[in-house]
Amino acid sequence: MTETRYFHIPRKGKIAKLTSLGEALQFQKKGEYVWIDLIDPARENFDELIEPFGIHQLSVEDCLDDDQIPKTENFEKNTFILFNCYTYKKEELTIDEVDFLIGANYLITVRGFKAQNPSFFDKLDEAVFRGISEVNRGPDFLLQLILDYIVDKKFIAIDSIQEEVERIEESILGEKPDFQPEHLMRLRSTLLTLRKSLFNEREILIKICRRDSPFVSEKAIYYFRDIYDHLAKFFEFIEINREQITSLMELHLSLTNARMTQLSNQTNLVMKRLTAITTVFMPLTLLSGIGGMSEWSMMTGPENWMISYPVFFAAMAILGIFNWWLLRRLQWI
């Protein structure tokens, strides 16, 4: 649901919530600064802000497009900053865009919500009111406080991803049947998305820290450097996890190949034994087929050879033992 909130932030004292843009402009004319918070805005919500705050049309387009990469641009009356918010739930990464327009005596925030991530900013107001002593110092201090809030939330998502990587590692090492290789590919894609986002956000902080924006004071730079340090640490975490995912993919393939090799060896062993048995009994089958095993001809033939059976069996036994010995000597069995 579209909502616009107006706040007057004095140099000393408490934050006052205003009811209209007209009130905000009155305080701005007096040299005091205001915070305008746009939630899930439409294009018409920007129409009344463009002229009094000197908002460039390109900034409006970026605010309305929720598929932009993090970036910063300087304009005549303000600096535009685009940052990402992360939420990782049910093995799915949700990225929301937050836009900032900071001028000499105002800060405009633009944020939209996706269905999976409706409560990301639930405690933002609490954080702002709690840091009133810093917020009173100017819009650049309010900007760094909100960025710090967003970056702290990033850690929750990155930590959840780290835990999932560890669970997958346990599944692979434990050879659990519920493991699916698709999880590795999905995590790899998620980490790549985070890496791109964090890389661009680091570039934003680098530009702010070297004072590319005229609307960020020297005194606020120290706070932005602290935010940069956090982003650099998160970027390192992502790189480590990406390397770990690659190692897990190689480990999974190695274990799969080992299992396939083991099954192949077992099959070869069975075939080897069957071949040995066939080799031993094939000559015996041949002899019995050629000589015939008719009891009448063997026992009551013309010569009446009564010992024909024992002699024939003895010959077959000797031949079978010889074949077995020969196979053992050739190390076939």
LINLINTA-V646525 format. One line per field, one symbol per residue. phi: phi as a letter, one per 30 degrees, with the letter a starting at -180 (. if undefined). psi: psi as a letter, one per 40 degrees, with the letter a starting at -180 (. if undefined). Layout:
phi: ???
psi: ???
This chain:
phi: .dbbcbbccddbjddcdccadeddddddddjccbccccchdcddddedceddciddddddddddccbcdeabbcbdcaccbcbcccbbbhibcccccbcbbcbdbabccbbcbcddbdcdcecdedddddcedddddlddddedddddddddddddddddddddddddddddddhddddbeddddddddddddddddddddddddddddcidcdccddddeeddddddedddddddedddddddddddddddddddddddddddddddddddddddddddcddddddddddibdddddcbdddhddcddeddddddddddddddddddddidb
psi: hhihihhhhidiaihhhieidddddddddeeiiihhhhhfiidddededdddefhidddddddehefiihiihhideihhhhiihihhiffhhhhihhihhhadfihhhhiihidefeedededddddddfddddeeidddddddddddddddddddddddddddddddddddefieehhdddddddddddddddddddddddddddddefdheehiddeddddddddddddddddddddddddddddddddddddddddddddddddddddddddddddeddddddddddifhdddddfadefhdeddddddddddddddddddddddefd.
